[in-house]
Amino acid sequence: MKKFNLSIAILAASILLTCCNKLDIKPESDLPDDQYWNSEADLITACNRLYETLQANWLDSRADDNVNQTANLTSTGAWTIPNTSDEWNFRYRDIRTANNILEKGGKAKATDIVKNRYFAEARFFRAYAYFLLVQKYGDVPLILHTLDKDAPELLMGRNPRAEVMKAIYEDLDYAATWLPDRATLSPTQWGRVMKSTAWGLKARIGLYEGTRLKFRGEADWETHLQTAISSANQVTAQGHSLFPTYDSLFVHFGEGQANKEAIFIKPFGVSATNVILGHNYSRDLENGRNAITRNLIHQYLYTDGLPAFNTDNTPVATPSPLFVPETNEPSYNTIFENRDPRLTLTIYRGGEKSYKETPLVPNVNLGSRTGYYTKKGWNKEDWQINNSGTTDRLLMRYAEILLILAEAKYELNGSISDADLNLTVNALRTRAKFAPKLSNAFVTTNNLSMREEIRRERTVELALEGFRYDDLIRWKTAETVLPQELLGSKFVATEWQLSGPGTIKLNSNNMVIAEPADTRRFQANRDYLYPVPVNEITTSGNAVTQNPNWK
């Protein structure tokens, strides 16, 4: 089997504690402790619950890079304060599960080394859940043990973000100490977290917090960026490397322990004929639920290594000579010509065999509001039967670690050496067979911004993997980017299935308008944090407070 037994993970769902929010108490249906927590197998099964509830983040249309079939309320700024939210509830559910393992797992008849390994898994997932909470809400209640019905913590307020971050780092340090090395992880346990997973998450968090603080003029950003660099270097020392081909990473061919780029995955399985845990992502792509925008395509360089747009989607002062002004595009496919090869590994060109292995004819009939259809991550095997997708989801890969190194080094020092660029950005371009290389001389000669080019590389390499919105938040550019209109493909009547534009909206350049600018907004004094659900405020006796300017 390609990964650890997923049936055990499903079994764990019926055994372990779950919760709806931080106020969850012990249910009467708990398996009595004297009948559980007896062996290493019990520890494994308990931890499997954390893998089973781990979300794959397949569809994320909160930013400007893609759209679903309907407008995303966060992306458009039309969101309101919810009564409850899975973004809050599910994280505290996972924290509760981790705390339960840490409190009760010591009873297992196993060596300290074995117990510490699975405690490390629990602490990794607790750190992961808290980081997801902090990204969205800022200050959150820090709960490091399970709660009884009379626990005073039920009426506690929100701990300062810095205090939560300290606990996250401590959990990840413990996890990195006791988790197995990549090289020693048993093939039967492939898919479980490793030392490099803990260090990789610490690097991700260090970059996020460091840049977030830096671009808001707050203190201690340097410490977080140094943490990002040192943690990323520890991942590198674990023997990870880039997979030979970019597109194969996201299909069944790229699965398994032989793929040294994989660091953290959401396991699915086992097969289309034996679906224990599945997804519907390939069908979602066909139905336009992850339709790329022209805004994302703007980020891809031309084959001379030069851009036409900045990472905030504004035009550059001097675009690449290969850029065809959008008003002059003669065809649907013009925008794909002379571009970074990753563009056509991410999206289907007109006339290319696509989902049904028939040539793609531009349309908006299946639900794509941009007229573009995504290729990255589409698997024929997953597509054939509804909800039968079993391709693992890559939640962290070595390419991200290289990008963290490049960005953290630049932001910490205000510069980056050509040697470091070759180890990071240019290694990714070489893998993609994109000839132009990024160097300090190239940036100077062409009047580019090194920060922009490092950010661009991240946006392109990690496209549609759930990073764009959070990047805009930490860079503090969401207030510029998100209110912009979301554009789609060029409408050329002779190339489309439609005889005319029909109900689609077109701008003066005959490009599809997926979402007009007047339907989008971002309130800079409010929207950088999510609204706290009403239920969390009321059930805490108002000890939990609302984020600024949410009413």
Steps between C-alpha positions, in 0.01 A plus 500: 500500500623850418448634853401400851168323537224755460235265638661545840456874466129456439475269799667765711217739419260282697734468797656835574355815643376755254370848561318789341698776668730579787214442746462132419471269800527126543214316325331202663592283200875509581670161509601452866869556560551156652402351163727720295848658507655159557751462218699661222219402263259707709731801474523459124124470462449807718741706291338377179198706593712811437584386148139412425367845600789683332353724230643482149433864403415401142286802420608843623350790305555767767763684295528619140655191342189289438124498533243241594160471336369778727677799651697441819371730775846549651650584162227752422498650849133413537547278804320556829547382857391134520324342794736205479783411264681181410816711466485533879313183599708251303827641628396465864368153421850404386660672798267305728600174331870581539460601865312177570784293356760688701308458825397136469766348276744464787298200621598295196730204558774625271851636537552870560656527154186359340268717707703812433481435125118505504488785749714681241232435236234639733706810575571555131130498416420720799755753373357476150146564625609798709688654208190474281304674775759775549517566125129571493413639842820634655465462877323174591437300822803280569382169641764235562289240681151353472216678675239364737154652514590721797843607372569870561656520153149484357474866592852603401583771252747509214871454563734749328620388159866501612419265787323258266791518257743410780292190580490407130879517471539293819270230363693489173836480677373201697360344184827544311689335787292181508361450150691265268743614234377483142758233420397275791122529464361152440340451156188371678472837677553721196272800529560555870678816608880506527767725649506696177123552522541668838795711384319584177196626688726701729665655192160582349384661823824694544468648152133583553546671836826668403364664187164579659673689781749667266241645265297633793799666664485276808786364710680165500452420131869421463479219756223327306686531170811353658284214625369449147852479358642266763196271485507488120866405512416214736245374249764510228732290716237225504580408140198644322528585131281621215294246309627474141187640333262773616171367367551144626511624859124535515387169352527138612841470336643739757376313805702294741819508699718516189383858452753686715325830437201398713521621860140511626205333330132439554469126435213361294435148385501229424378488139202591284358152559569507874449859612550524874569871493448687174449840343344648187769745390532386138124536451518838672756617244282387211205687649687828537535497877865599483504712186819703457469873446695716261622674815703188580620458142638855522756371752675266256817630335572499129775285354743793518458496879312831504152576633208706378330539840605533863390256769223741602367474142600854402685540166879532512654816363676319215343165412678218322525558122322164467190634675199541272273779628171347596301713261710353217476132592369325188423166667407320820847341502704816447552554870669158531764568237867556595438445871647313794424129427318468833213701355397231252563232762244677718226589250362350179554679172220520246505190278698294754353165608345560838263335746311271265808461280335721239645831377417787731265752343479823702168531681334584827244224472629269772526766765838662438434869544832593337491277192822338619530141620762376744734213416720491810391212723256342252514119506312287251470215750353731764262657247337179375273434799337773708667549841758231423813718503783345698798711394672632812497875551843660540468742791872575515775425253867575469440770237322705767799461732731637229267795449489563874880509506517748214236735635612485864862567409406794280259654752743454789800652323350715225701299250569146385808353335502343156616178666186493714285582198651204316422268791140619524320692225721382218480137611123521453537660159746231393254228604230675294736532200469877514828632365526858638664515840452760771815686604588833653645618169182400313286693749719810474532493121126469449394739778318225689429457869662198665216486753245493220681224312534279808131551576413427138692173508308395810165590344573307180665192651234456771203607287165357616655332804327727750769764565394809305249649746725457803792647305299812419409530867856474632640729227225751587404534135151353529350849517648570154451162333165369616280795396614465138279341236558132425549440131480189289585396148484682168166455327544430129162395365637263238695304762228465762207265525277804532377676186523828690592624844158401636476563873873535563633845578781637284717806542606734221781259404253211465631327811264316732422690820453233764446754777481879440700728727182662632397165655828461689640679803749459783483708816859541613400591856293183534557223249858400580345291778194277489197581715475293817179288491222636721463168682860517628436844648167424665592158645812652657293764676652760268851418622584421138482832314433589138774607260526873422231666289282192462145595592 
